[in-house]
Amino acid sequence: MGSIITIAQQKGGAGKTTLAVNLAVGFARAGKSVALMDVDPQGSAGRWFMTRTEAMDEPGLTFATASAWGVPYECRKLGESHDIVIIDTPPKADSDLRPALREADLVLVPVATSHLDLWAVEEVLYLAEREDKPVMMVMTRARAGTRLASEVAEQAAKMDAAIAETPMANRVIYAETLGHGRAALEAPKGAAHAEMNALVAEIGGKIGLM
């Protein structure tokens, strides 16, 4: 069975879908077969994928949708034929999130550089702990060298979860490529390339995929 990564954060705007699609493309470019599952009723990952299929002949990954309680079935089906399944969840932490947490080999929690985002992590950590799942926080929209970034990083370090060594900086390229059904690694080479390659390698190593 392939590895399952669930991306969860109860606060909207933290970068869940941005993280999901960039990891999906990153793992695909690293030679892995990837399935992206959207269980968020807003359908942002689905909209991204449809835009992608319109822009290129071969999207390079599989896409699926599911209701919260349909996640286990879809994970089993996709996991039989893919190296990795990435699940983009709704911006909430309640019983609807639990099926996606139960299936996860790793739960990723994007945290934008703000105290509000950090405070919102606590409920996700609680639910993941109840399901006995490992959690890694990924700092998104990071602004290196700012006092706020230092404060958030200091508080995050006190929480009961690992923090990815590689943050996703606050780069326009993530928003630009998302709107065109692509990922930062598919844009002209820049700082985001090294950033995402490092993050893919770090997460892949965490789940024993790379």
N, C-alpha and C positions, 0 to 999 in steps of 0.2 A: 504493500500500500504506500501511496505517496505521503509526503509530510503535509500537515495542515497548519496553516498560519491564520489565526483570527485577529483582525485589527479592530480594536474596540476603544471607544472613548465616549462618555456620556455628554460631553460638551461639543456642540457643533462648531465648525470652523477650525478644528485643530489640525486638519490635514489628513484625515483618514483615507479618503479616496485618492488624494495625491500620493500618499505613501503606498497604497495598494497597487495602483497602476504602474508606478515607477518600479516597485519591486517585481511586479509581474513581468514587465519588459526586461528588467535587469536579469532575472533568472533565465528568461527565454534566450537572451543574448549570451548567457553563460552556458548554453547548450542543454538546459533543462526543459522538459515538457511541462507547461504551466496551464492551470485552469484558474480563472478569476470568477468568483461567485459574488453576486450582489444580493444581499438580503435587506438592504435599506429601501423602504418604500419610495424614497425620493429618487432612486434610480440613477444616481450620478455616475456610478461605474458603468451602468448599462448604456447611458447616453454617450459616455466616452467611447465605449466599444463600438457602438453603431456608427459614430463619427469616424472611428478608425477603419471600419470595414468599407465605408464609402471612400476613404482616402487612399486605400491600398488594396491590392489584389489578395494578399495573404496577411491576415492580422498577426500571425505568429503565436497565438495562444487561443485557448478555448474559453468560452464565456457561458455562464449559467446564472439563472436566478432561482430563488427559493423563498418560501415563507419561512419564518423562524423554525417551525416544527418540521419543515421539509429538509432542513440542513443535513441531518444524519444520513438520509437516503442519498442526497446529492453528493455528499462527501465520500460515501462508499463507492458510488458509481464513478465519480471523477478520480478518486484515489487509486482505482484499479488500473487506470490508463495514463496517469500523469505523475511526474516526479513531485510536484508540489501543487497544492490548492490554497489559494489566498482568498479569504472571506472578508468582504467589506460589510460592516454591520451598521445599524441605525445609530444615530447620536443619542443613545439612552442606555441606561444600565438597569434592566429589570428582568423579569422572567423570560421575555422574548430573546434576550441575549444568551441565556444559558445553553441552549442547544449548540450554538456556535462555539461557546467556551468548552463544552464537554468534548467536542470533536478535535479540539486544538492540540497540537504538539507544542505550540508556542503562541502566547498571546502578546501582540504588540500594541502598545498604547502610545499614540502620538501626543506629544505635549508641546503646544506652541509656547513661545517664551512669554508666559503671563502667569500670574498667581492664580487667576480664575481657572485656567486649564489644569494647573497642578492640583488645585482643590478638587476638581472634578474626577481626578484619577482614583480617589479613595474608594468609591463604590465599585469600580471595575476591579480594583485589586482585591476587594472583599469577596466579590463573586468568583473571581479566578481562584482565590485561595480555597473557597468552599469546594470547587471542582478539582482542587489539587493540580493546578496547571501552572507551569512556569511563565513568568511575565517579564517582558523587557520594555522599558520606556524608550521612545525615540524622540529626541528633541527636534521639533520642527519650527520653521520660520525663525531659526536661531540668529541672533545678532551678536556675534562675537565681540568681546571687549566692552560691552555695555554693563552698567551696574545692574540693570534688571536681569540680564542673562546670568550674571554671577549669583544674584539672589535666588533665582529660580533653580539654578543648578545646585546650589547649596541646600535648598529645601528638598529637592528631588532626591539628593543623596541620602537623606534621612528616612526615606520611605522604603518599605519592604519589597523592593523590586530592583532588578538590574537596570542599568542605563546603558544604552548603546554607546560605544565609544565614538561612533560617527554620527554627528548631527546633520540634519538637512537645513542648510542655511536659508535665509529669507531671500530667495532668488526669483526674479521675474520669469525666468525660463521655465519654471515648474508650471506656472499658470498659463503661459503662452502655449506650451506644448500640450497641456491638458485639453485646451479648447480646440485643438486640431486632431484629437484622437491619438496623440503620440506621447512619448515620455522624454525626459531630459536627455537620456542617453541617445536619443534619435535626432537630437539637435546638433548643430555644429559643435565640435569639441570645445569644452570650456571647463570651468571649475566644477560644475555639477557632475561632469563625467567621473572625475576622481572620487567625488563624494558618494555617488550612487554605487560605483563599483566596489568601494570600500564597505558600504553598508550591506550590499548583497553578499559579499564575502563573509562579513561578520555574522550576519543572520544565518547564512547557509552553514557556516561552521557550528553555530549554536544548535542547529537541528540535525547535524551530521550529514548534510547534503553536499557539502563542498570541502 
